[in-house]
Amino acid sequence: MLQTWFECKVKYQKIDNDGREKPVTENFLLDAVSFTDAEARIIAQMQTMVRGEFTVCDIKKSKIAEVFPYEIGEWWYRVTINLTTIDEDAGKEKKLRTFYLIEADDIQEALTRLEESLSFLIVPYVVSAISVSQIADVFPYVPGQVIPTPQTAFATPQEE
């Protein structure tokens, strides 16, 4: 099944190294089936990560084709590759540009991990861009994970 990645921008108060709260806006990437699903999933995720209030400012479909997470890696790198395929029906070359997100500690490690991850490709490709992404964290779809509905996510327990 093809994944659809959504970029979600969230504003909240974050405690810095000095113990002071400061307002931040961070981008998160998550796998969802629709904008509604993406909003429900990011709200549920942020409720586990953030104390206090937060605001989901923006949700948009991402151009990321695939994410390559690794156990060790401090940054998410956005990598753009270009490749050329042959459209056999039309007999023409077709140029494709694809975006990937790779977790690594530096650019060299990101390139090495990209080569490992794309070793299945039989057509040659060119890495045309690599940069540190603005993505703070990635939340892939987890089978069996229950996402609370808006009614249950914000419900207060009733006293007996």
C-alpha positions as CSV (number, residue, x, y, z in Angstrom):
1,M,0.0,0.0,0.0
2,L,1.3,3.4,-0.9
3,Q,1.9,5.8,2.0
4,T,0.5,9.3,2.1
5,W,2.7,11.6,4.2
6,F,1.3,14.8,5.7
7,E,3.3,17.6,7.2
8,C,1.8,19.1,10.3
9,K,2.9,22.3,11.9
10,V,2.2,22.6,15.6
11,K,2.7,25.6,18.0
12,Y,3.2,25.0,21.7
13,Q,5.3,26.0,24.7
14,K,8.5,24.0,25.0
15,I,10.8,24.0,28.0
16,D,14.4,24.9,27.0
17,N,17.7,23.8,28.6
18,D,17.4,26.6,31.2
19,G,14.0,25.3,32.3
20,R,12.2,28.3,30.8
21,E,9.1,27.9,28.6
22,K,9.4,29.4,25.1
23,P,6.9,29.3,22.2
24,V,8.0,27.1,19.3
25,T,6.5,26.0,16.0
26,E,7.6,22.6,14.9
27,N,6.9,20.5,11.8
28,F,6.1,16.8,12.1
29,L,5.6,14.2,9.3
30,L,3.0,11.5,9.7
31,D,1.4,8.8,7.6
32,A,-2.4,9.2,7.3
33,V,-5.2,8.4,4.9
34,S,-6.8,11.8,4.8
35,F,-6.5,15.3,6.3
36,T,-9.0,14.4,9.0
37,D,-7.0,11.3,9.9
38,A,-3.8,13.4,9.9
39,E,-5.4,16.0,12.3
40,A,-6.7,13.3,14.7
41,R,-3.3,11.5,14.7
42,I,-1.2,14.6,15.3
43,I,-3.5,15.7,18.1
44,A,-3.3,12.3,19.7
45,Q,0.5,12.3,19.3
46,M,0.9,15.8,20.7
47,Q,-1.3,15.0,23.7
48,T,1.4,12.5,24.7
49,M,4.3,14.8,24.1
50,V,3.2,18.3,25.2
51,R,2.1,19.5,28.6
52,G,-0.5,22.3,28.2
53,E,-2.1,23.7,25.1
54,F,-1.0,23.4,21.5
55,T,-2.3,24.5,18.2
56,V,-2.2,22.6,14.9
57,C,-1.5,25.5,12.6
58,D,-1.2,23.8,9.2
59,I,-1.6,20.4,7.6
60,K,-0.5,19.7,4.0
61,K,0.3,16.7,1.9
62,S,4.0,16.2,1.6
63,K,6.0,15.4,-1.5
64,I,8.1,12.9,0.4
65,A,7.9,9.5,-1.4
66,E,9.5,7.4,1.4
67,V,11.0,7.8,4.8
68,F,14.1,5.9,5.9
69,P,14.3,5.9,9.7
70,Y,17.4,4.6,11.6
71,E,17.9,3.9,15.3
72,I,20.8,6.4,15.4
73,G,20.5,9.8,13.8
74,E,20.1,13.3,15.1
75,W,18.7,15.0,12.0
76,W,16.2,14.3,9.3
77,Y,17.7,15.0,5.8
78,R,15.6,15.8,2.8
79,V,17.1,14.2,-0.3
80,T,16.1,14.9,-3.9
81,I,17.0,12.4,-6.6
82,N,16.5,12.7,-10.3
83,L,16.2,9.6,-12.5
84,T,15.3,8.9,-16.1
85,T,13.0,6.0,-17.1
86,I,11.8,4.9,-20.5
87,D,8.1,5.1,-21.3
88,E,7.9,2.0,-23.5
89,D,4.4,2.8,-24.8
90,A,5.4,6.2,-26.1
91,G,9.0,5.3,-26.7
92,K,10.2,8.4,-24.8
93,E,12.4,9.1,-21.8
94,K,10.6,10.3,-18.7
95,K,12.4,12.3,-16.1
96,L,11.4,11.9,-12.5
97,R,12.2,13.8,-9.4
98,T,11.7,12.1,-6.0
99,F,12.0,13.2,-2.5
100,Y,13.1,11.1,0.5
101,L,13.6,11.7,4.2
102,I,16.6,10.0,5.9
103,E,17.6,10.0,9.5
104,A,21.3,10.5,10.0
105,D,24.0,12.4,12.0
106,D,25.6,14.2,9.0
107,I,25.3,14.6,5.2
108,Q,27.8,11.8,4.4
109,E,26.0,9.3,6.6
110,A,22.7,10.4,5.0
111,L,24.2,9.8,1.5
112,T,25.5,6.4,2.6
113,R,22.1,5.4,4.1
114,L,20.4,6.6,0.9
115,E,22.6,4.3,-1.2
116,E,21.8,1.4,1.1
117,S,18.1,2.1,1.0
118,L,17.9,2.6,-2.8
119,S,20.1,-0.4,-3.6
120,F,17.0,-2.1,-5.2
121,L,16.8,0.6,-8.0
122,I,18.1,-0.7,-11.3
123,V,18.0,2.6,-13.1
124,P,20.8,5.1,-12.3
125,Y,19.9,8.2,-10.3
126,V,21.5,11.5,-9.4
127,V,21.3,13.1,-6.0
128,S,20.5,16.7,-6.9
129,A,19.9,18.1,-3.4
130,I,20.4,17.2,0.2
131,S,19.7,19.4,3.2
132,V,18.7,19.3,6.8
133,S,14.9,19.1,7.0
134,Q,12.6,21.2,9.2
135,I,10.9,18.0,10.3
136,A,11.3,17.5,14.0
137,D,9.9,14.0,14.1
138,V,8.2,11.3,12.0
139,F,5.2,9.3,13.0
140,P,4.6,6.3,10.6
141,Y,1.3,4.4,10.6
142,V,1.3,1.7,13.3
143,P,-1.2,-1.2,12.6
144,G,-3.6,-1.6,15.6
145,Q,-2.9,1.9,17.0
146,V,-6.2,3.4,18.2
147,I,-6.6,7.0,17.4
148,P,-9.1,8.8,19.7
149,T,-12.0,10.5,18.1
150,P,-12.4,14.2,18.9
151,Q,-15.2,13.4,21.3
152,T,-13.1,10.9,23.3
153,A,-9.8,12.8,23.0
154,F,-11.2,15.9,24.9
155,A,-13.8,14.2,27.1
156,T,-13.5,14.6,30.8
157,P,-14.1,11.7,33.1
158,Q,-17.6,11.7,34.6
159,E,-17.8,11.5,38.4
160,E,-19.8,8.6,39.8
